[in-house]
Amino acid sequence: MKVLLTGSNGLLGQKLVALLHNAPGVALVATARGANRLATNYPTLYYRALDVTDAAQVQQVLAQEQPTHVIHAAAMTQVDDCELNQDACWAQNVTAVEYLAAACARLDIHLTHLSTDFIFNGTEALLTEEAEPDPISHYGASKLAAERVVQATAGLRWAIARTVLVYGTSLVAGRSNLVLWVRDSLRKGQKIKVVDDQWRTPTLAEDLAQGCWLLARHAAQGIYHLSGRELLTPFQMAQRVAAQFGLDASLLEPVTSQTFTQAARRPPRTGFRITKAEREVGYRPHTFAEGLALVQQQIG
């Protein structure tokens, strides 16, 4: 099978490259906007620059490469940036998906599309795939609109992978995540305020990559929730990070969401039930403790 990956420079993209680059029976085409930032780590990686907001580029690259599967990991995911730059958010998160979905349908390519827990309003936790979406931010609204594009594209074979609070190590400089932010701050002896009134099921980036690969490999059809199993607040996660890395947990201060002024609202409670993915495609995520141990091992 031939897999074309969008967003290969991002955290999830990097983990998918690591998983699929030398996988038996898999030809990988890594794509992202601009230069290949993984060339040093993967000198033999086949890479093509692709701006998914350019309809002609999307059609041309997919027609030339003829992948059997596309895993669409590229997106604008900074929640506050999406709120402040709504046109750019819509172009990257919705319009791009229209182009990809149409091209995949035309060329009979299976599409695995990444979505988020932020399509929900946060009144309930441990959501199933049947839960009713009701986004409270522009980011969430854009990701829900993208889901509906995928579902409405005639002739498209598709799977939607929703996930929650992804963490892990990156090979290249880029966005941080909660685990790395806490670890780096505590190592510097900095006191930090961490939210203790939001609930999530944090997801190790390697687990999400494995889940996306399972959906693609099985040519799965439908919506699947891919996350960790444990429902935790960011403060609880931070305490576990401190313990794992042997850092001073007294530097952590639990606060409410109201402490911070942010452009976009966050859902108070989400987190997923992952029974469907476990049952249908064999998804098996690490525990949060195992995930932290892996991050520690990778950091050295």
C-alpha positions as CSV (number, residue, x, y, z in Angstrom):
1,M,0.0,0.0,0.0
2,K,1.1,3.6,-0.6
3,V,0.4,6.2,2.1
4,L,0.5,9.9,1.5
5,L,0.8,11.8,4.8
6,T,0.1,15.5,5.2
7,G,1.6,17.5,8.0
8,S,4.7,15.4,8.2
9,N,6.7,18.1,10.0
10,G,4.3,18.2,13.0
11,L,4.4,16.1,16.1
12,L,1.9,13.5,14.9
13,G,3.4,13.6,11.4
14,Q,6.8,12.8,12.8
15,K,5.5,9.8,14.7
16,L,3.8,8.5,11.6
17,V,7.0,8.9,9.6
18,A,8.9,7.0,12.3
19,L,6.2,4.2,12.2
20,L,5.8,3.9,8.4
21,H,9.2,5.0,6.9
22,N,10.6,1.5,6.8
23,A,7.4,-0.5,7.4
24,P,7.2,-3.7,5.3
25,G,4.9,-3.3,2.3
26,V,4.4,0.4,2.8
27,A,5.5,3.2,0.4
28,L,5.4,6.5,2.2
29,V,5.0,9.9,0.7
30,A,5.6,12.6,3.3
31,T,4.2,16.0,2.6
32,A,4.0,19.4,4.4
33,R,4.0,23.0,3.5
34,G,7.5,24.2,2.8
35,A,10.8,22.3,3.4
36,N,11.2,18.8,4.8
37,R,12.3,19.4,8.4
38,L,13.0,15.7,9.0
39,A,15.7,15.3,6.3
40,T,18.5,15.0,8.8
41,N,16.7,12.3,10.8
42,Y,15.4,10.4,7.7
43,P,17.8,11.1,4.8
44,T,16.0,8.6,2.5
45,L,12.5,9.8,3.3
46,Y,10.5,10.6,0.1
47,Y,9.1,14.1,0.5
48,R,7.0,16.5,-1.5
49,A,6.1,20.0,-0.6
50,L,2.3,20.4,-0.5
51,D,0.1,23.3,0.5
52,V,-3.2,21.6,1.2
53,T,-5.0,25.0,0.8
54,D,-4.1,25.0,-2.9
55,A,-6.7,22.9,-4.8
56,A,-4.5,22.6,-7.9
57,Q,-1.5,21.3,-5.9
58,V,-3.7,18.8,-4.0
59,Q,-5.1,17.4,-7.2
60,Q,-1.7,17.3,-9.0
61,V,0.2,15.6,-6.2
62,L,-2.4,13.0,-5.5
63,A,-2.9,12.3,-9.2
64,Q,0.9,11.9,-9.7
65,E,1.6,9.9,-6.6
66,Q,-1.6,7.7,-6.8
67,P,-1.5,6.7,-3.1
68,T,-4.0,4.0,-1.8
69,H,-4.4,5.9,1.5
70,V,-4.1,9.5,2.7
71,I,-3.6,10.3,6.4
72,H,-4.4,14.0,6.8
73,A,-2.5,15.2,9.9
74,A,-2.0,18.8,8.7
75,A,-4.2,21.4,10.5
76,M,-4.2,24.7,12.3
77,T,-4.5,23.6,15.9
78,Q,-3.5,26.5,18.0
79,V,-6.9,27.2,19.6
80,D,-6.4,30.9,20.3
81,D,-4.8,31.6,17.0
82,C,-7.8,30.1,15.3
83,E,-10.1,32.4,17.3
84,L,-8.0,35.5,16.3
85,N,-7.4,34.5,12.7
86,Q,-10.6,32.8,11.7
87,D,-10.2,33.1,7.9
88,A,-6.8,31.4,8.0
89,C,-8.2,28.7,10.4
90,W,-11.1,28.0,8.0
91,A,-8.8,27.8,5.0
92,Q,-6.5,25.3,6.6
93,N,-9.0,23.2,8.6
94,V,-12.1,23.2,6.3
95,T,-11.3,24.4,2.7
96,A,-8.2,22.1,2.6
97,V,-10.3,19.2,3.6
98,E,-12.8,19.9,0.8
99,Y,-9.9,19.7,-1.7
100,L,-8.5,16.5,-0.2
101,A,-11.8,14.8,0.2
102,A,-12.8,15.6,-3.4
103,A,-9.5,14.4,-4.8
104,C,-9.5,11.2,-2.7
105,A,-13.1,10.4,-3.8
106,R,-12.2,11.0,-7.5
107,L,-9.1,8.8,-7.3
108,D,-10.6,6.1,-5.0
109,I,-8.1,6.8,-2.1
110,H,-9.0,6.0,1.5
111,L,-8.9,9.1,3.7
112,T,-8.1,9.1,7.4
113,H,-8.9,12.5,8.8
114,L,-7.8,13.9,12.2
115,S,-10.3,15.6,14.4
116,T,-10.5,16.7,18.0
117,D,-12.4,16.6,21.3
118,F,-12.9,20.4,20.9
119,I,-15.9,19.7,18.7
120,F,-17.8,19.1,22.0
121,N,-19.0,21.7,24.5
122,G,-17.4,20.2,27.6
123,T,-20.5,19.4,29.7
124,E,-19.7,15.6,29.6
125,A,-16.6,13.5,29.9
126,L,-15.6,10.1,28.5
127,L,-17.5,10.6,25.3
128,T,-18.4,8.0,22.8
129,E,-18.4,8.4,19.0
130,E,-22.2,9.0,19.2
131,A,-22.0,12.0,21.5
132,E,-23.6,15.2,20.0
133,P,-21.0,17.8,18.9
134,D,-21.5,21.4,20.0
135,P,-18.2,23.4,19.6
136,I,-17.6,26.5,21.7
137,S,-14.6,27.9,19.8
138,H,-13.8,28.7,16.2
139,Y,-11.2,25.9,16.2
140,G,-13.8,23.4,17.3
141,A,-16.3,24.7,14.8
142,S,-13.8,24.4,12.0
143,K,-12.9,20.8,12.9
144,L,-16.6,19.9,13.1
145,A,-17.2,21.5,9.7
146,A,-14.3,19.4,8.3
147,E,-15.8,16.2,9.7
148,R,-19.1,17.0,7.9
149,V,-17.2,17.7,4.7
150,V,-15.6,14.3,4.9
151,Q,-18.9,12.6,5.7
152,A,-20.8,14.4,2.9
153,T,-18.3,13.8,0.1
154,A,-19.9,11.4,-2.4
155,G,-18.0,8.2,-3.1
156,L,-15.3,8.8,-0.5
157,R,-14.0,6.0,1.7
158,W,-13.1,7.6,5.0
159,A,-12.3,7.3,8.7
160,I,-12.3,10.2,11.2
161,A,-9.9,9.9,14.1
162,R,-10.8,12.2,17.0
163,T,-8.2,12.7,19.6
164,V,-7.4,14.6,22.9
165,L,-4.5,16.6,24.3
166,V,-1.6,15.0,22.4
167,Y,1.9,14.9,24.1
168,G,5.3,13.6,23.1
169,T,8.8,14.5,22.0
170,S,9.6,16.3,18.8
171,L,12.7,15.9,16.6
172,V,12.6,19.5,15.4
173,A,11.8,22.8,17.1
174,G,8.1,23.5,17.1
175,R,5.1,23.8,19.4
176,S,5.5,22.5,22.9
177,N,2.9,20.4,24.7
178,L,1.8,20.1,28.3
179,V,4.2,17.4,29.3
180,L,7.3,19.1,27.8
181,W,6.2,22.6,29.1
182,V,5.9,21.3,32.7
183,R,9.1,19.4,32.6
184,D,11.1,22.3,31.1
185,S,9.6,24.8,33.5
186,L,10.3,22.7,36.6
187,R,13.8,22.0,35.5
188,K,14.4,25.8,35.4
189,G,12.9,26.1,38.9
190,Q,10.0,28.1,37.6
191,K,6.7,28.3,39.5
192,I,3.8,27.6,37.1
193,K,0.1,27.8,37.3
194,V,-1.7,24.7,36.0
195,V,-5.4,24.4,35.4
196,D,-7.2,21.9,37.7
197,D,-10.8,22.3,36.5
198,Q,-10.6,20.8,33.0
199,W,-10.6,17.1,32.4
200,R,-9.0,15.2,29.5
201,T,-7.7,11.8,28.5
202,P,-4.2,12.7,27.4
203,T,-2.8,10.9,24.3
204,L,0.7,9.8,23.6
205,A,1.7,10.9,20.1
206,E,3.0,7.4,19.3
207,D,-0.3,5.9,20.3
208,L,-2.2,8.4,18.0
209,A,0.1,7.5,15.1
210,Q,-0.5,3.8,15.7
211,G,-4.2,4.4,15.8
212,C,-4.2,6.3,12.6
213,W,-2.2,3.6,10.9
214,L,-4.6,0.9,12.1
215,L,-7.5,2.9,10.7
216,A,-5.7,3.3,7.3
217,R,-4.5,-0.3,7.2
218,H,-8.0,-1.7,7.9
219,A,-9.5,0.9,5.5
220,A,-11.9,1.6,8.4
221,Q,-15.1,3.4,7.8
222,G,-16.6,5.8,10.3
223,I,-15.7,7.8,13.4
224,Y,-13.2,6.5,15.9
225,H,-12.0,8.0,19.2
226,L,-8.3,7.6,19.8
227,S,-6.8,8.8,23.1
228,G,-5.5,7.5,26.4
229,R,-7.9,5.9,28.9
230,E,-7.2,7.9,32.0
231,L,-9.3,11.0,32.8
232,L,-7.0,13.6,34.4
233,T,-6.8,17.4,34.9
234,P,-3.8,19.2,33.6
235,F,-2.7,19.8,37.2
236,Q,-2.8,16.0,37.9
237,M,-0.8,15.4,34.7
238,A,1.7,18.0,35.8
239,Q,2.1,16.3,39.2
240,R,2.8,13.0,37.5
241,V,5.3,14.7,35.2
242,A,7.1,16.1,38.2
243,A,7.2,12.6,39.8
244,Q,8.4,10.9,36.7
245,F,11.3,13.3,36.1
246,G,12.2,13.7,39.8
247,L,11.3,17.4,39.8
248,D,9.9,19.7,42.5
249,A,6.1,19.4,42.5
250,S,5.8,22.2,45.0
251,L,6.4,24.6,42.1
252,L,3.0,23.6,40.7
253,E,0.1,25.8,41.6
254,P,-3.4,24.5,40.8
255,V,-5.7,27.2,39.4
256,T,-9.1,27.5,37.7
257,S,-9.6,28.2,34.0
258,Q,-10.7,31.7,35.0
259,T,-7.1,32.5,36.0
260,F,-6.0,32.9,32.4
261,T,-7.3,35.4,29.7
262,Q,-7.5,33.4,26.5
263,A,-9.1,34.3,23.2
264,A,-10.9,31.0,22.8
265,R,-13.1,29.0,25.3
266,R,-12.0,25.5,26.2
267,P,-14.5,22.7,26.9
268,P,-14.3,22.0,30.7
269,R,-14.7,18.2,30.4
270,T,-14.0,15.9,27.5
271,G,-12.0,12.7,27.3
272,F,-13.0,9.7,25.2
273,R,-14.2,6.2,25.5
274,I,-12.0,4.2,23.1
275,T,-13.9,0.9,23.2
276,K,-14.8,1.0,19.5
277,A,-11.2,1.5,18.3
278,E,-10.0,-1.2,20.7
279,R,-12.6,-3.6,19.5
280,E,-12.6,-3.0,15.7
281,V,-9.0,-2.2,14.9
282,G,-7.0,-3.4,17.9
283,Y,-6.0,0.1,19.3
284,R,-4.0,-0.4,22.5
285,P,-2.7,2.9,24.0
286,H,-0.1,3.2,26.7
287,T,-1.0,4.2,30.2
288,F,-0.1,7.8,31.1
289,A,2.7,6.5,33.3
290,E,4.1,4.4,30.4
291,G,3.8,7.4,28.1
292,L,5.8,9.6,30.5
293,A,8.4,6.9,30.8
294,L,8.8,6.7,27.0
295,V,9.1,10.5,26.8
296,Q,11.8,10.4,29.5
297,Q,13.7,7.7,27.7
298,Q,13.5,9.7,24.4
299,I,14.7,12.9,26.0
300,G,17.6,11.0,27.7
